[in-house]
Amino acid sequence: MSLGKLANCSRCDALFVQAVRELCPKCYQTVEQEYELCARFLRKRENRGSNIHQVSEATGVSIKQITKFIKEGRISVAGNPNLGYPCENCGFMIRVGNICESCIKGLKHEITQQLEVDQRLEDDKLSGFATATYRRKQNPDE
């Protein structure tokens, strides 16, 4: 039976015996208190139209931590129509995933272009190799 391993807390970098979480007990309690603040704030009918900046300002919880709560499914965006979090690439507010549709399209376009370039280079390499082989066979003086 393992008792845990020594690790550094991912939030405060303190050394602790890690059993399940990446947070030390003190940080875990702080995160749970922050979650309760956010959940309590959003349960009030008048606050359901709040965006992430308003929730952060009212509760004192960082936008990064609120984003984590949403991504973990602890805070639902379903009942909160204006609640979203920033795209990891451009900062545009989104409600699902890590990056917005615009950034996804841009990445797909870049990938498609790179694949086309790679294919052209491969085609050029193969055709250049075939031409060189063909020329050698035609020239008996070499």
N, C-alpha and C positions, 0 to 999 in steps of 0.2 A: 504494500500500500504506500503510495507516494504522498508526501505531505505538501508538495509544491516546490517551486524553484525560486531562487532569488531573481528579481527583475526590477527594472526601473519603471516607475509609474509613467504612463504615456502622457499624462497631463502636467504633473509637477516634477517629474524626474526623480522622485524620492525612491529609495531602495525599500522593497517590501517583499514578502513571501507571496508569490503569485500562485493562486489555486485555480481560479476560473477567469477572472477579469484582468484587463490590462491596466486597471486603475487601482491605486492604493485605497484602503478603506476610507480615508479622510476625503479623497477626491470623489470616490463613489457616492458618499453621503452628500457632498456638495452638488454633484450632478443630479441626484435624485431630488434634492430640494429645488434646484433650478427647473427640473421637469414639472414638479408640483406647482411652482409659480406660474409657468407657462400654461399648464393645463387648466388651472383655476382661472386665469385671466381669460382664456378662450372659451371656457364654459359659460361665461356671462353672455347673455344674448346681445347686449350692446357692443361687445368686443368681437363678435364673429366676423365682422367686415374688416378687421384689422389686417394690415400686411406685416411682413416679417420685421420691418423697421419699427413699426408701432409696438409690436409685441416686445421687441428687444428694449425699446425705450421705456416702456411701462414696467417691465419686470426686472430690468438690469441684467438679463441673460444675453450673452453674445449671440450675434447672428450665426456664427459658426456652430455654436452649440444647438441653437434652434434648428438649423439645417440638419444636424445630426439626428435630432429627435424626429424630424419629418422623414428622413431617409430610413431610419430604423422602424418607422411605422408607429411610433409612440404618439405622435401628433398627426392627426388626419387632416388632409387638405380638403376632404370631401365636404365637410360642414362649414368650411371657412373659405368662401369664394375668392378672397383677395390674398390668401396666404400662399406663398411660394418661396423659392430660394434662388440664389443667383447661379447662373450657368457657370461651370468651372472654367470655361474658356473666355467668354465675353462679359459675363456679369448680368445678362438679361434674365429677368425673373421667369422661372420655370416651375412646374408642379410635379414633374415626373422625370426620372433619369438623372444624368449628370451634366449633359450639355443640351442646348436648345436645338430646335429644328434647323435653324439657319447654320449653326456650326456643324451639325451633322451633314447637311448638304454640302458645305464647304469641304469637309473631310472626305466625303465620298467623291467629290470632284477631284481633289488632290490625289486620292488613291487611284482613280480611273486614269488620270493623266500619267501617273508614275508607271502604272501597268502598261500603258501604251508605249511609253518611252522604253521600258524594259523589253517589250516585245519587239520594237523596232531595232533595238541594239542586238537582240538575239538573232533576228532575221538577217541583219547586216553581217553579223559574225558568221552565220551559217552560209550565206551567199558568198561572202568573201573567201571562206575556206573552200567552198566548192569550186569557185573560179580559179583559185590558186592551184588546186589539185588538177583541174581540167587543163590549165596551161602547161603544167609540168609534163603531162602525158603527151601533149601535142608537140613539144619541143624535144626532139631526140638528142640534141647537142649537149644537153646538161648532164 
